[in-house]
């Protein structure tokens, strides 16, 4: 049987590492709606790893299309 992929919530340092961007750049891109927004868990922010990987794949596809 096919099981759905497990999505995990990751912290900002891991988002920075996976996206290759700094914190300021990420928050600027979120404000411009060009990067996945975090999920708020109380006072904490976490990102969906699958959304971040999807964003990375879109950047790679845009590079190929250019």
TORZA-430424 format. One record per residue: x, z, y of N, C-alpha, C, O in turn; residue in one letter. Coordinates in Angstrom, 1 decimal, padded with zeros to 4 digits. Layout:
// residues N
n_x->X | n_z->Z | n_y->Y | ca_x->X | ca_z->Z | ca_y->Y | c_x->X | c_z->Z | c_y->Y | o_x->X | o_z->Z | o_y->Y | aa->A
...
//
This chain:
// residues 66
n_x->000.8 | n_z->000.0 | n_y->-001.2 | ca_x->000.0 | ca_z->000.0 | ca_y->000.0 | c_x->000.9 | c_z->000.0 | c_y->001.2 | o_x->002.0 | o_z->000.6 | o_y->001.3 | aa->X
n_x->000.4 | n_z->-000.7 | n_y->002.3 | ca_x->001.1 | ca_z->-000.7 | ca_y->003.6 | c_x->000.7 | c_z->000.6 | c_y->004.4 | o_x->-000.5 | o_z->000.8 | o_y->004.6 | aa->X
n_x->001.6 | n_z->001.3 | n_y->004.8 | ca_x->001.4 | ca_z->002.5 | ca_y->005.6 | c_x->001.7 | c_z->002.1 | c_y->007.0 | o_x->002.7 | o_z->001.4 | o_y->007.2 | aa->X
n_x->001.0 | n_z->002.6 | n_y->008.0 | ca_x->001.3 | ca_z->002.3 | ca_y->009.4 | c_x->002.6 | c_z->002.9 | c_y->009.8 | o_x->003.0 | o_z->004.0 | o_y->009.2 | aa->X
n_x->003.3 | n_z->002.3 | n_y->010.7 | ca_x->004.6 | ca_z->002.8 | ca_y->011.1 | c_x->004.4 | c_z->004.1 | c_y->011.8 | o_x->003.4 | o_z->004.3 | o_y->012.5 | aa->X
n_x->005.3 | n_z->005.0 | n_y->011.7 | ca_x->005.2 | ca_z->006.3 | ca_y->012.3 | c_x->005.8 | c_z->006.2 | c_y->013.7 | o_x->006.9 | o_z->005.8 | o_y->013.9 | aa->X
n_x->005.0 | n_z->006.6 | n_y->014.7 | ca_x->005.5 | ca_z->006.6 | ca_y->016.1 | c_x->005.9 | c_z->008.0 | c_y->016.4 | o_x->005.2 | o_z->009.0 | o_y->016.1 | aa->X
n_x->007.0 | n_z->008.2 | n_y->017.1 | ca_x->007.4 | ca_z->009.5 | ca_y->017.5 | c_x->007.5 | c_z->009.6 | c_y->019.0 | o_x->007.7 | o_z->008.5 | o_y->019.7 | aa->X
n_x->007.4 | n_z->010.7 | n_y->019.6 | ca_x->007.6 | ca_z->010.9 | ca_y->021.0 | c_x->009.0 | c_z->011.4 | c_y->021.3 | o_x->009.5 | o_z->012.3 | o_y->020.7 | aa->X
n_x->009.6 | n_z->010.7 | n_y->022.3 | ca_x->011.0 | ca_z->011.0 | ca_y->022.5 | c_x->011.2 | c_z->011.5 | c_y->024.0 | o_x->010.4 | o_z->011.2 | o_y->024.9 | aa->X
n_x->012.3 | n_z->012.2 | n_y->024.2 | ca_x->012.6 | ca_z->012.7 | ca_y->025.5 | c_x->013.3 | c_z->011.7 | c_y->026.4 | o_x->013.8 | o_z->010.7 | o_y->025.9 | aa->X
n_x->013.4 | n_z->012.0 | n_y->027.7 | ca_x->014.0 | ca_z->011.1 | ca_y->028.6 | c_x->015.5 | c_z->010.7 | c_y->028.3 | o_x->015.8 | o_z->009.5 | o_y->028.4 | aa->X
n_x->016.3 | n_z->011.6 | n_y->027.9 | ca_x->017.7 | ca_z->011.1 | ca_y->027.5 | c_x->017.7 | c_z->010.1 | c_y->026.4 | o_x->018.6 | o_z->009.2 | o_y->026.5 | aa->X
n_x->016.8 | n_z->010.2 | n_y->025.5 | ca_x->016.8 | ca_z->009.2 | ca_y->024.4 | c_x->016.2 | c_z->007.9 | c_y->024.9 | o_x->016.6 | o_z->006.8 | o_y->024.5 | aa->X
n_x->015.2 | n_z->008.0 | n_y->025.8 | ca_x->014.6 | ca_z->006.8 | ca_y->026.5 | c_x->015.8 | c_z->006.0 | c_y->027.2 | o_x->015.9 | o_z->004.8 | o_y->027.1 | aa->X
n_x->016.5 | n_z->006.8 | n_y->028.0 | ca_x->017.7 | ca_z->006.2 | ca_y->028.7 | c_x->018.6 | c_z->005.5 | c_y->027.8 | o_x->019.1 | o_z->004.4 | o_y->028.1 | aa->X
n_x->018.9 | n_z->006.1 | n_y->026.7 | ca_x->019.9 | ca_z->005.5 | ca_y->025.7 | c_x->019.3 | c_z->004.3 | c_y->025.1 | o_x->020.0 | o_z->003.3 | o_y->025.0 | aa->X
n_x->018.1 | n_z->004.3 | n_y->024.7 | ca_x->017.5 | ca_z->003.1 | ca_y->024.1 | c_x->017.3 | c_z->002.0 | c_y->025.0 | o_x->017.5 | o_z->000.8 | o_y->024.6 | aa->X
n_x->016.9 | n_z->002.3 | n_y->026.3 | ca_x->016.7 | ca_z->001.2 | ca_y->027.2 | c_x->017.9 | c_z->000.8 | c_y->028.0 | o_x->017.9 | o_z->-000.3 | o_y->028.6 | aa->X
n_x->019.0 | n_z->001.6 | n_y->027.9 | ca_x->020.2 | ca_z->001.3 | ca_y->028.6 | c_x->020.0 | c_z->001.4 | c_y->030.1 | o_x->020.7 | o_z->000.7 | o_y->030.9 | aa->X
n_x->019.2 | n_z->002.3 | n_y->030.6 | ca_x->018.9 | ca_z->002.5 | ca_y->032.0 | c_x->019.1 | c_z->004.0 | c_y->032.3 | o_x->019.1 | o_z->004.9 | o_y->031.5 | aa->X
n_x->019.3 | n_z->004.3 | n_y->033.6 | ca_x->019.4 | ca_z->005.6 | ca_y->034.1 | c_x->018.0 | c_z->006.2 | c_y->034.4 | o_x->017.0 | o_z->005.4 | o_y->034.5 | aa->X
n_x->017.9 | n_z->007.5 | n_y->034.6 | ca_x->016.6 | ca_z->008.1 | ca_y->034.9 | c_x->016.0 | c_z->007.6 | c_y->036.2 | o_x->014.8 | o_z->007.3 | o_y->036.1 | aa->X
n_x->016.7 | n_z->007.4 | n_y->037.2 | ca_x->016.1 | ca_z->006.9 | ca_y->038.5 | c_x->015.6 | c_z->005.5 | c_y->038.3 | o_x->014.5 | o_z->005.2 | o_y->038.8 | aa->X
n_x->016.3 | n_z->004.6 | n_y->037.6 | ca_x->015.8 | ca_z->003.3 | ca_y->037.3 | c_x->014.5 | c_z->003.3 | c_y->036.5 | o_x->013.6 | o_z->002.5 | o_y->036.8 | aa->X
n_x->014.5 | n_z->004.2 | n_y->035.5 | ca_x->013.3 | ca_z->004.3 | ca_y->034.7 | c_x->012.1 | c_z->004.7 | c_y->035.5 | o_x->011.0 | o_z->004.1 | o_y->035.4 | aa->X
n_x->012.2 | n_z->005.7 | n_y->036.3 | ca_x->011.1 | ca_z->006.2 | ca_y->037.1 | c_x->010.7 | c_z->005.2 | c_y->038.2 | o_x->009.5 | o_z->005.0 | o_y->038.5 | aa->X
n_x->011.6 | n_z->004.4 | n_y->038.8 | ca_x->011.3 | ca_z->003.3 | ca_y->039.7 | c_x->010.5 | c_z->002.2 | c_y->039.0 | o_x->009.5 | o_z->001.7 | o_y->039.6 | aa->X
n_x->010.9 | n_z->001.9 | n_y->037.8 | ca_x->010.2 | ca_z->000.9 | ca_y->037.0 | c_x->008.8 | c_z->001.3 | c_y->036.6 | o_x->007.9 | o_z->000.6 | o_y->036.6 | aa->X
n_x->008.7 | n_z->002.6 | n_y->036.3 | ca_x->007.3 | ca_z->003.2 | ca_y->036.0 | c_x->006.4 | c_z->003.1 | c_y->037.2 | o_x->005.3 | o_z->002.7 | o_y->037.0 | aa->X
n_x->007.0 | n_z->003.4 | n_y->038.4 | ca_x->006.2 | ca_z->003.3 | ca_y->039.6 | c_x->005.7 | c_z->001.9 | c_y->039.9 | o_x->004.6 | o_z->001.7 | o_y->040.4 | aa->X
n_x->006.6 | n_z->000.9 | n_y->039.5 | ca_x->006.2 | ca_z->-000.5 | ca_y->039.7 | c_x->005.5 | c_z->-001.1 | c_y->038.5 | o_x->005.2 | o_z->-002.3 | o_y->038.4 | aa->X
n_x->005.1 | n_z->-000.2 | n_y->037.6 | ca_x->004.3 | ca_z->-000.6 | ca_y->036.3 | c_x->005.1 | c_z->-001.6 | c_y->035.5 | o_x->004.5 | o_z->-002.5 | o_y->034.9 | aa->X
n_x->006.4 | n_z->-001.5 | n_y->035.5 | ca_x->007.3 | ca_z->-002.4 | ca_y->034.8 | c_x->007.9 | c_z->-001.8 | c_y->033.6 | o_x->008.8 | o_z->-002.4 | o_y->032.9 | aa->X
n_x->007.6 | n_z->-000.5 | n_y->033.3 | ca_x->008.1 | ca_z->000.2 | ca_y->032.2 | c_x->007.0 | c_z->001.2 | c_y->031.6 | o_x->006.2 | o_z->001.6 | o_y->032.4 | aa->X
n_x->007.0 | n_z->001.4 | n_y->030.3 | ca_x->006.0 | ca_z->002.3 | ca_y->029.8 | c_x->006.0 | c_z->003.7 | c_y->030.4 | o_x->007.1 | o_z->004.3 | o_y->030.6 | aa->X
n_x->004.8 | n_z->004.2 | n_y->030.8 | ca_x->004.7 | ca_z->005.5 | ca_y->031.4 | c_x->004.8 | c_z->006.6 | c_y->030.3 | o_x->004.5 | o_z->006.3 | o_y->029.2 | aa->X
n_x->005.2 | n_z->007.8 | n_y->030.7 | ca_x->005.3 | ca_z->008.8 | ca_y->029.7 | c_x->003.9 | c_z->009.4 | c_y->029.4 | o_x->002.9 | o_z->009.2 | o_y->030.1 | aa->X
n_x->003.9 | n_z->010.1 | n_y->028.3 | ca_x->002.7 | ca_z->010.8 | ca_y->027.9 | c_x->003.0 | c_z->012.3 | c_y->028.3 | o_x->004.0 | o_z->012.9 | o_y->028.0 | aa->X
n_x->002.1 | n_z->012.9 | n_y->029.0 | ca_x->002.2 | ca_z->014.2 | ca_y->029.5 | c_x->001.7 | c_z->015.2 | c_y->028.5 | o_x->000.6 | o_z->015.1 | o_y->028.0 | aa->X
n_x->002.6 | n_z->016.1 | n_y->028.1 | ca_x->002.2 | ca_z->017.2 | ca_y->027.2 | c_x->002.4 | c_z->018.5 | c_y->028.0 | o_x->003.5 | o_z->019.1 | o_y->027.9 | aa->X
n_x->001.4 | n_z->019.0 | n_y->028.7 | ca_x->001.6 | ca_z->020.1 | ca_y->029.6 | c_x->002.5 | c_z->019.7 | c_y->030.7 | o_x->002.2 | o_z->018.8 | o_y->031.4 | aa->X
n_x->003.6 | n_z->020.5 | n_y->030.8 | ca_x->004.6 | ca_z->020.2 | ca_y->031.9 | c_x->005.7 | c_z->019.2 | c_y->031.4 | o_x->006.6 | o_z->018.9 | o_y->032.2 | aa->X
n_x->005.6 | n_z->018.8 | n_y->030.2 | ca_x->006.6 | ca_z->018.0 | ca_y->029.6 | c_x->006.2 | c_z->016.5 | c_y->029.6 | o_x->005.0 | o_z->016.2 | o_y->029.5 | aa->X
n_x->007.2 | n_z->015.6 | n_y->029.7 | ca_x->006.9 | ca_z->014.2 | ca_y->029.6 | c_x->007.7 | c_z->013.7 | c_y->028.3 | o_x->008.8 | o_z->014.0 | o_y->028.1 | aa->X
n_x->007.0 | n_z->012.9 | n_y->027.5 | ca_x->007.5 | ca_z->012.2 | ca_y->026.4 | c_x->007.1 | c_z->010.8 | c_y->026.3 | o_x->006.0 | o_z->010.4 | o_y->026.9 | aa->X
n_x->007.9 | n_z->010.0 | n_y->025.7 | ca_x->007.6 | ca_z->008.5 | ca_y->025.6 | c_x->007.4 | c_z->008.2 | c_y->024.2 | o_x->008.0 | o_z->008.7 | o_y->023.3 | aa->X
n_x->006.5 | n_z->007.2 | n_y->024.0 | ca_x->006.3 | ca_z->006.6 | ca_y->022.6 | c_x->007.5 | c_z->005.7 | c_y->022.3 | o_x->007.8 | o_z->004.8 | o_y->023.0 | aa->X
n_x->008.2 | n_z->006.0 | n_y->021.2 | ca_x->009.3 | ca_z->005.3 | ca_y->020.8 | c_x->008.9 | c_z->003.8 | c_y->020.5 | o_x->009.7 | o_z->002.9 | o_y->020.9 | aa->X
n_x->007.8 | n_z->003.6 | n_y->020.0 | ca_x->007.3 | ca_z->002.2 | ca_y->019.7 | c_x->007.1 | c_z->001.4 | c_y->021.0 | o_x->007.4 | o_z->000.2 | o_y->021.1 | aa->X
n_x->006.6 | n_z->002.1 | n_y->022.0 | ca_x->006.4 | ca_z->001.4 | ca_y->023.3 | c_x->007.7 | c_z->001.1 | c_y->024.0 | o_x->007.9 | o_z->000.0 | o_y->024.5 | aa->X
n_x->008.7 | n_z->002.0 | n_y->023.8 | ca_x->010.0 | ca_z->001.7 | ca_y->024.4 | c_x->010.7 | c_z->000.5 | c_y->023.6 | o_x->011.3 | o_z->-000.4 | o_y->024.3 | aa->X
n_x->010.6 | n_z->000.5 | n_y->022.3 | ca_x->011.1 | ca_z->-000.6 | ca_y->021.5 | c_x->010.4 | c_z->-001.9 | c_y->021.8 | o_x->011.0 | o_z->-002.9 | o_y->021.9 | aa->X
n_x->009.1 | n_z->-001.8 | n_y->022.1 | ca_x->008.4 | ca_z->-003.0 | ca_y->022.5 | c_x->008.8 | c_z->-003.5 | c_y->023.8 | o_x->009.0 | o_z->-004.8 | o_y->024.0 | aa->X
n_x->009.1 | n_z->-002.6 | n_y->024.8 | ca_x->009.7 | ca_z->-003.1 | ca_y->026.0 | c_x->011.0 | c_z->-003.7 | c_y->025.9 | o_x->011.3 | o_z->-004.8 | o_y->026.5 | aa->X
n_x->011.9 | n_z->-003.2 | n_y->025.0 | ca_x->013.2 | ca_z->-003.7 | ca_y->024.8 | c_x->013.0 | c_z->-005.1 | c_y->024.2 | o_x->013.7 | o_z->-006.1 | o_y->024.6 | aa->X
n_x->012.1 | n_z->-005.3 | n_y->023.2 | ca_x->011.9 | ca_z->-006.6 | ca_y->022.6 | c_x->011.4 | c_z->-007.6 | c_y->023.7 | o_x->011.8 | o_z->-008.8 | o_y->023.6 | aa->X
n_x->010.5 | n_z->-007.2 | n_y->024.6 | ca_x->010.0 | ca_z->-008.1 | ca_y->025.6 | c_x->011.2 | c_z->-008.5 | c_y->026.5 | o_x->011.2 | o_z->-009.7 | o_y->027.0 | aa->X
n_x->012.1 | n_z->-007.6 | n_y->026.8 | ca_x->013.3 | ca_z->-008.0 | ca_y->027.6 | c_x->014.1 | c_z->-009.0 | c_y->026.9 | o_x->014.6 | o_z->-010.0 | o_y->027.5 | aa->X
n_x->014.3 | n_z->-008.9 | n_y->025.6 | ca_x->015.1 | ca_z->-009.8 | ca_y->024.9 | c_x->014.4 | c_z->-011.2 | c_y->024.8 | o_x->015.0 | o_z->-012.2 | o_y->024.9 | aa->X
n_x->013.0 | n_z->-011.2 | n_y->024.7 | ca_x->012.3 | ca_z->-012.4 | ca_y->024.6 | c_x->012.3 | c_z->-013.1 | c_y->026.0 | o_x->012.5 | o_z->-014.4 | o_y->026.0 | aa->X
n_x->012.3 | n_z->-012.4 | n_y->027.1 | ca_x->012.4 | ca_z->-013.0 | ca_y->028.4 | c_x->013.7 | c_z->-013.6 | c_y->028.6 | o_x->013.8 | o_z->-014.6 | o_y->029.3 | aa->X
n_x->014.8 | n_z->-013.0 | n_y->028.1 | ca_x->016.1 | ca_z->-013.5 | ca_y->028.2 | c_x->016.2 | c_z->-014.9 | c_y->027.5 | o_x->016.8 | o_z->-015.8 | o_y->028.0 | aa->X
n_x->015.6 | n_z->-015.0 | n_y->026.3 | ca_x->015.6 | ca_z->-016.2 | ca_y->025.6 | c_x->014.8 | c_z->-017.3 | c_y->026.2 | o_x->015.2 | o_z->-018.5 | o_y->026.2 | aa->X
n_x->013.7 | n_z->-016.9 | n_y->026.9 | ca_x->012.8 | ca_z->-017.9 | ca_y->027.6 | c_x->013.5 | c_z->-018.4 | c_y->028.9 | o_x->013.1 | o_z->-019.5 | o_y->029.3 | aa->X
n_x->014.4 | n_z->-017.7 | n_y->029.5 | ca_x->014.9 | ca_z->-018.1 | ca_y->030.8 | c_x->016.0 | c_z->-019.2 | c_y->030.6 | o_x->016.6 | o_z->-019.6 | o_y->031.6 | aa->X
//
